Amino acid sequence: MSKPPPLRSAADRIRQIVLFELGGLLLITPPFMWASGVGLGESLGLLASAALVAALWNAAYNVGFDLVEGRMTGRTADRRPWRLRALHAVGFESGLLLLTLPLVVLWTDLDWGAALVADLALAAAYVVYAFVFNLAYDRTFPIIAAAGRDASRPD
């Protein structure tokens, strides 16, 4: 078995998570308020709580995904092809949906059906956001120091 490619450092991963969650709150809160009818304070509280859950899930999911991908392909995450990026984003949001649905129900007093619709809408918005954010992040902060190769060329 070949040596797996390097992963992002802990500091880099923390920067990625913080930027992702802050950007998500700024972009997703206004449309969530409009679509759900939930007020600003309640929306921000809910989405900030969901962002905390998402940050923990983000760390676990991305490290796990990167490890598996690296061992299977020998490539670093910043060289991930488009189809795998899409699978990565959908997998992340599917797992997050399972983790946040009870939070939406408890926080908003919506019934399970309405909360599922709201959470699915959030997940759909975040799938697109996650795809674009991670592509931009990987291009802005490539994994090159330990890899010893040109990370600017995606496969």
C-alpha positions as CSV (number, residue, x, y, z in Angstrom):
1,M,0.0,0.0,0.0
2,S,1.4,3.4,-0.9
3,K,1.9,6.2,1.6
4,P,-1.3,8.3,1.9
5,P,-1.0,12.0,0.8
6,P,-0.7,14.7,3.4
7,L,-3.8,16.1,5.0
8,R,-4.5,19.7,6.0
9,S,-3.0,20.9,9.2
10,A,-5.2,21.3,12.3
11,A,-4.8,25.1,12.0
12,D,-5.8,25.0,8.3
13,R,-8.8,22.8,9.0
14,I,-10.0,25.2,11.8
15,R,-9.6,28.2,9.4
16,Q,-11.6,26.2,6.8
17,I,-14.4,25.4,9.2
18,V,-14.7,28.9,10.7
19,L,-14.8,30.6,7.3
20,F,-17.3,28.1,6.0
21,E,-19.7,28.5,9.0
22,L,-19.4,32.3,9.1
23,G,-20.1,32.6,5.4
24,G,-23.0,30.2,5.6
25,L,-24.6,32.2,8.4
26,L,-24.3,35.4,6.4
27,L,-25.6,33.9,3.2
28,I,-28.3,31.5,4.5
29,T,-30.0,33.4,7.4
30,P,-31.9,36.0,5.3
31,P,-33.5,33.5,2.9
32,F,-34.3,31.1,5.9
33,M,-36.1,33.9,7.7
34,W,-38.1,34.8,4.6
35,A,-39.0,31.2,3.7
36,S,-39.8,30.0,7.2
37,G,-41.4,33.0,8.8
38,V,-39.1,32.6,11.8
39,G,-37.9,35.9,13.2
40,L,-34.3,37.2,13.1
41,G,-33.3,36.3,16.7
42,E,-34.8,32.8,16.5
43,S,-33.3,32.2,13.0
44,L,-29.9,33.3,14.1
45,G,-30.0,31.3,17.3
46,L,-31.1,28.2,15.4
47,L,-28.6,28.6,12.5
48,A,-25.8,29.4,15.0
49,S,-26.6,26.2,16.9
50,A,-26.8,24.3,13.7
51,A,-23.5,25.9,12.7
52,L,-21.9,24.5,15.8
53,V,-23.2,21.0,15.1
54,A,-22.1,21.5,11.5
55,A,-18.6,22.6,12.6
56,L,-18.2,19.4,14.6
57,W,-19.6,17.3,11.8
58,N,-17.5,19.2,9.3
59,A,-14.3,18.3,11.1
60,A,-15.2,14.6,11.5
61,Y,-16.6,14.2,8.0
62,N,-13.8,16.0,6.1
63,V,-11.0,14.3,7.9
64,G,-12.6,10.9,7.3
65,F,-13.4,11.6,3.7
66,D,-9.9,13.0,3.0
67,L,-8.3,9.9,4.7
68,V,-10.4,7.5,2.7
69,E,-10.0,9.4,-0.6
70,G,-6.2,9.8,0.0
71,R,-5.7,6.1,0.7
72,M,-7.8,5.0,-2.3
73,T,-6.4,7.5,-4.8
74,G,-3.1,8.8,-3.5
75,R,-4.3,12.4,-4.1
76,T,-4.7,15.3,-1.8
77,A,-8.2,16.8,-1.2
78,D,-7.4,20.0,-3.1
79,R,-7.0,17.9,-6.2
80,R,-10.4,16.3,-5.9
81,P,-12.2,15.9,-9.3
82,W,-15.6,17.6,-9.9
83,R,-17.8,14.5,-9.5
84,L,-16.2,13.5,-6.2
85,R,-16.6,17.1,-5.0
86,A,-20.4,16.8,-5.7
87,L,-20.5,13.4,-3.9
88,H,-18.6,15.0,-1.0
89,A,-21.0,17.9,-0.7
90,V,-24.1,15.7,-0.8
91,G,-22.7,13.2,1.7
92,F,-21.8,16.0,4.1
93,E,-25.3,17.6,3.9
94,S,-27.1,14.3,4.2
95,G,-25.3,13.5,7.4
96,L,-25.9,17.0,8.7
97,L,-29.6,16.7,7.9
98,L,-29.8,13.7,10.2
99,L,-28.0,15.6,13.0
100,T,-30.0,18.9,12.7
101,L,-33.6,17.8,12.1
102,P,-34.3,17.3,15.8
103,L,-32.7,20.7,16.5
104,V,-35.0,22.4,14.0
105,V,-38.1,20.8,15.5
106,L,-37.1,21.7,19.1
107,W,-36.0,25.3,18.3
108,T,-38.9,26.4,16.1
109,D,-41.8,24.3,17.4
110,L,-42.4,23.3,13.8
111,D,-43.9,19.9,13.3
112,W,-41.6,17.2,12.0
113,G,-42.9,17.5,8.4
114,A,-42.5,21.3,8.3
115,A,-39.1,21.0,10.0
116,L,-38.0,18.4,7.4
117,V,-39.0,20.7,4.6
118,A,-37.1,23.6,6.2
119,D,-34.1,21.5,6.9
120,L,-34.1,20.1,3.4
121,A,-34.2,23.6,2.0
122,L,-31.3,24.5,4.2
123,A,-29.4,21.4,3.1
124,A,-30.0,22.1,-0.6
125,A,-28.7,25.7,-0.1
126,Y,-25.7,24.4,1.8
127,V,-24.9,21.7,-0.8
128,V,-24.4,24.4,-3.4
129,Y,-22.6,26.6,-0.9
130,A,-20.3,23.7,0.3
131,F,-19.4,22.8,-3.3
132,V,-18.5,26.4,-4.2
133,F,-16.8,27.2,-0.9
134,N,-14.6,24.1,-0.8
135,L,-13.6,24.6,-4.4
136,A,-12.6,28.2,-3.7
137,Y,-10.9,27.2,-0.5
138,D,-8.9,24.5,-2.1
139,R,-7.8,26.9,-4.9
140,T,-6.9,29.6,-2.4
141,F,-5.2,27.3,0.2
142,P,-3.7,24.3,-1.7
143,I,-2.0,21.5,0.1
144,I,1.5,21.8,-1.4
145,A,4.1,22.1,1.3
146,A,4.3,18.4,2.2
147,A,3.0,17.1,-1.1
148,G,6.0,18.2,-3.2
149,R,4.0,18.6,-6.3
150,D,1.9,21.1,-8.2
151,A,-1.4,21.3,-6.5
152,S,-2.7,23.9,-8.8
153,R,-3.6,21.3,-11.4
154,P,-6.8,19.4,-10.4
155,D,-7.2,15.9,-11.7
